[in-house]
Amino acid sequence: EVGEITEAFNVMSTKLKNEQNRTKEFMEDFSHEIKTPLTLVKNYNQALMDKMIQSPEEQQKCYHLIDREMNRMQKLIQNFLDFTKLDAESVELVKHPIVLAQTVEDVMSKYELLFKENKVKLDMKLDYDVIISADEDRLEQIIQNIVHNAIKYSKEDPYIRMILERNDTSCVLTISDNGVGISEEHLAIITNRFVRVNKVRSRKEGGTGLGLSIVEKLMDLHEGKMVIESQLGVGTTVKLEFPILVD
């Protein structure tokens, strides 16, 4: 019995240490991600204040870059706050009946400019008879996180395909892309807290790896589930299953 207790204690100690290491790593990553856009904004703003940039075209370029970096910081901070609340189970959903296909269309309309800039082809096949009970803002957050990843990790001739189907008691929103994909090894841990599949890629393109963790927690709150299928060099498919409101 003493041996079993000692073994259990060692296991708990190891898990605690691993958790502390992941937390420390996450905070270091988050600090790094915030520091980069802050430095860029400060430098560009200082250059404008000192009138080092005289050309209207170059000034406009600076304003665009400042706006981009501010949006990046806003997303980082929002993801951090959302994850903290979700992890503490302090988020309450405000649910009401929603036509899921309409929400998907509304969210996709916000990405039109980004799709054009990245030459992303969007294909949607949606069932407009599907009605679910959901928090519309959080539902939009779920879709945005997945679509954002699909765009971020796209490759040549990118496309995103969205299909919404229903069965007797549930519906499935399938979001597929032909991006870089995820290895089988990393697929098993992709939604773990503080896990980023590719630290080099994530740091280069921005992000703390919280997006899918947030999606998974929000799906749980909606009494749904997320399934991710992926293959390196082929693409990724995310399936979101929600209970439906039956007539």
Phi and psi in degrees as a GROMACS rama.xvg file:
@    title "Ramachandran Plot"
@    xaxis  label "Phi"
@    yaxis  label "Psi"
@TYPE xy
-60.9071  -40.1413  VAL-2
-63.6627  -41.1688  GLY-3
-65.5163  -41.1695  GLU-4
-63.9697  -42.6377  ILE-5
-62.2776  -43.131  THR-6
-63.4505  -42.685  GLU-7
-64.1379  -40.2617  ALA-8
-63.1737  -41.938  PHE-9
-64.1869  -39.4214  ASN-10
-63.6806  -46.1784  VAL-11
-63.3003  -39.2064  MET-12
-63.5022  -41.1145  SER-13
-65.7116  -42.8414  THR-14
-63.1704  -42.557  LYS-15
-62.8688  -43.0595  LEU-16
-63.9758  -42.0245  LYS-17
-63.2594  -40.1209  ASN-18
-64.8971  -41.8567  GLU-19
-63.81  -39.8789  GLN-20
-65.262  -40.7469  ASN-21
-66.7111  -39.7879  ARG-22
-63.4575  -44.7341  THR-23
-61.6702  -43.251  LYS-24
-63.9215  -41.173  GLU-25
-62.387  -45.3772  PHE-26
-64.2489  -35.9804  MET-27
-65.5958  -42.677  GLU-28
-64.0613  -43.6995  ASP-29
-62.9527  -43.3054  PHE-30
-62.1248  -39.9074  SER-31
-64.0712  -44.8218  HIS-32
-64.1333  -37.9459  GLU-33
-72.6516  -39.2943  ILE-34
-62.4679  -38.8112  LYS-35
-62.0507  -55.3161  THR-36
-65.7599  -33.2666  PRO-37
-60.4593  -43.9609  LEU-38
-64.0451  -42.7911  THR-39
-63.6479  -44.8546  LEU-40
-61.5631  -44.917  VAL-41
-60.9748  -45.0183  LYS-42
-65.6035  -46.1598  ASN-43
-65.5257  -41.1738  TYR-44
-65.0782  -40.7534  ASN-45
-64.0415  -39.7221  GLN-46
-63.7938  -37.9208  ALA-47
-69.7285  -41.902  LEU-48
-65.1204  -36.5063  MET-49
-82.6264  0.982487  ASP-50
56.9608  35.3038  LYS-51
-75.6202  -21.313  MET-52
-111.498  112.83  ILE-53
-100.777  -33.019  GLN-54
-66.1467  128.693  SER-55
-56.2759  -35.8569  PRO-56
-66.7116  -42.5159  GLU-57
-70.288  -34.8204  GLU-58
-63.3154  -43.5819  GLN-59
-62.7312  -37.6872  GLN-60
-63.0827  -40.279  LYS-61
-64.3437  -43.5196  CYS-62
-60.6632  -40.4334  TYR-63
-64.2406  -42.9309  HIS-64
-66.7259  -39.6445  LEU-65
-62.4618  -44.1732  ILE-66
-62.1633  -42.0429  ASP-67
-61.7399  -44.4679  ARG-68
-70.7078  -34.0339  GLU-69
-64.4303  -41.2471  MET-70
-63.9491  -37.3351  ASN-71
-64.0789  -44.3918  ARG-72
-63.4689  -41.4012  MET-73
-60.3211  -42.2587  GLN-74
-66.7402  -41.9154  LYS-75
-60.6858  -46.9549  LEU-76
-66.0364  -41.7849  ILE-77
-63.6708  -42.589  GLN-78
-61.7866  -41.6035  ASN-79
-62.946  -45.9124  PHE-80
-65.1755  -42.1028  LEU-81
-62.5262  -45.7299  ASP-82
-63.8166  -41.034  PHE-83
-60.2119  -44.4406  THR-84
-66.6251  -43.9051  LYS-85
-65.6625  -39.132  LEU-86
-66.7061  -30.6675  ASP-87
-87.8429  1.63657  ALA-88
55.2767  41.8025  GLU-89
-109.384  12.6953  SER-90
-96.2178  128.862  VAL-91
-114.707  128.628  GLU-92
-83.4226  146.728  LEU-93
-108.16  93.613  VAL-94
-91.7015  145.89  LYS-95
-157.056  163.297  HIS-96
-60.5696  132.329  PRO-97
-134.683  135.407  ILE-98
-79.6019  103.852  VAL-99
-59.3389  -40.7703  LEU-100
-60.7993  -38.028  ALA-101
-67.0275  -40.2083  GLN-102
-63.1916  -42.2957  THR-103
-60.0657  -45.7775  VAL-104
-60.4517  -43.8081  GLU-105
-62.6288  -41.9595  ASP-106
-65.8016  -42.9304  VAL-107
-65.6533  -30.3435  MET-108
-63.3662  -28.2834  SER-109
-73.2852  -15.1958  LYS-110
-99.7047  4.01364  TYR-111
-54.8118  -47.6129  GLU-112
-65.4626  -41.8713  LEU-113
-65.1999  -37.2814  LEU-114
-62.4691  -42.1513  PHE-115
-65.707  -43.4183  LYS-116
-62.1667  -36.7826  GLU-117
-99.4681  5.34888  ASN-118
55.2852  43.3675  LYS-119
-90.6382  128.575  VAL-120
-91.4606  127.492  LYS-121
-109.629  129.677  LEU-122
-126.549  122.854  ASP-123
-125.679  135.386  MET-124
-132.441  101.554  LYS-125
-120.695  139.779  LEU-126
-91.7447  111.302  ASP-127
-81.6242  1.23365  TYR-128
-90.1012  -4.90718  ASP-129
-81.1344  121.268  VAL-130
-123.678  129.521  ILE-131
-125.827  162.967  ILE-132
-97.3414  114.789  SER-133
-153.099  161.793  ALA-134
-87.5224  113.091  ASP-135
-61.6109  -40.4271  GLU-136
-65.1595  -43.1098  ASP-137
-71.0369  -33.4646  ARG-138
-63.3449  -42.7237  LEU-139
-62.038  -38.4243  GLU-140
-63.5342  -40.3655  GLN-141
-58.9458  -51.4995  ILE-142
-64.8274  -42.8505  ILE-143
-62.0418  -42.4651  GLN-144
-59.9735  -41.9575  ASN-145
-71.4349  -44.6252  ILE-146
-65.4153  -38.778  VAL-147
-59.4062  -42.6502  HIS-148
-64.0009  -40.393  ASN-149
-61.7767  -38.3223  ALA-150
-73.4963  -45.3243  ILE-151
-59.7364  -39.7888  LYS-152
-107.84  32.8931  TYR-153
-79.8429  169.67  SER-154
-135.465  -154.19  LYS-155
-62.7431  140.263  GLU-156
51.2026  58.2791  ASP-157
-71.1789  147.157  PRO-158
-142.691  154.559  TYR-159
-129.008  126.938  ILE-160
-116.176  129.613  ARG-161
-122.827  125.444  MET-162
-128.183  128.22  ILE-163
-116.583  118.483  LEU-164
-129.03  160.144  GLU-165
-129.958  156.51  ARG-166
-126.355  -152.267  ASN-167
-64.8371  -46.3655  ASP-168
-123.784  -2.41392  THR-169
-146.774  172.566  SER-170
-134.149  159.657  CYS-171
-130.755  123.325  VAL-172
-100.767  114.202  LEU-173
-103.465  125.063  THR-174
-119.305  113.437  ILE-175
-117.998  149.875  SER-176
-141.145  168.992  ASP-177
-113.269  38.9163  ASN-178
-79.338  -158.156  GLY-179
-71.9599  -20.8693  VAL-180
78.9752  176.953  GLY-181
-131.924  138.283  ILE-182
-69.9148  159.5  SER-183
-61.8092  -36.6383  GLU-184
-62.3517  -45.3118  GLU-185
-81.5951  -22.759  HIS-186
-61.3397  -33.1517  LEU-187
-69.8651  -20.3225  ALA-188
-121.476  9.51989  ILE-189
-61.2352  -29.3842  ILE-190
-98.3573  3.62405  THR-191
-65.3244  146.99  ASN-192
-63.1137  138.22  ARG-193
69.6837  5.94174  PHE-194
-92.7118  132.138  VAL-195
-123.446  129.546  ARG-196
-63.9935  -41.5305  VAL-197
-133.757  99.3582  ASN-198
-61.7474  -39.7786  LYS-199
-64.9968  -47.0458  VAL-200
-65.0038  -42.2078  ARG-201
-64.7665  -42.5462  SER-202
-67.4974  -36.4066  ARG-203
-65.4071  -38.9652  LYS-204
-101.929  -6.81918  GLU-205
93.168  142.391  GLY-206
127.98  152.247  GLY-207
-109.646  2.91192  THR-208
79.3364  18.789  GLY-209
-91.3351  -15.1977  LEU-210
-51.8984  -53.63  GLY-211
-72.7371  -29.2462  LEU-212
-63.4415  -41.1109  SER-213
-64.9913  -43.6358  ILE-214
-59.3727  -45.9503  VAL-215
-61.6214  -42.426  GLU-216
-66.6184  -39.929  LYS-217
-68.1002  -34.6034  LEU-218
-65.0709  -39.9186  MET-219
-60.2193  -41.6207  ASP-220
-65.8133  -26.1149  LEU-221
-91.1482  8.94994  HIS-222
59.6056  31.9496  GLU-223
-115.982  -167.744  GLY-224
-150.983  156.421  LYS-225
-118.872  134.663  MET-226
-124.819  130.057  VAL-227
-115.218  128.165  ILE-228
-121.574  135.808  GLU-229
-156.822  157.603  SER-230
-145.378  131.915  GLN-231
-57.0155  130.891  LEU-232
78.2125  -4.59447  GLY-233
-111.118  -45.6674  VAL-234
141.954  -177.615  GLY-235
-132.691  142.522  THR-236
-124.949  125.946  THR-237
-113.064  125.412  VAL-238
-110.394  122.491  LYS-239
-110.175  115.811  LEU-240
-106.81  126.504  GLU-241
-122.07  145.675  PHE-242
-69.1932  143.857  PRO-243
-106.058  159.22  ILE-244
-86.3306  112.438  LEU-245
-85.7472  137.038  VAL-246
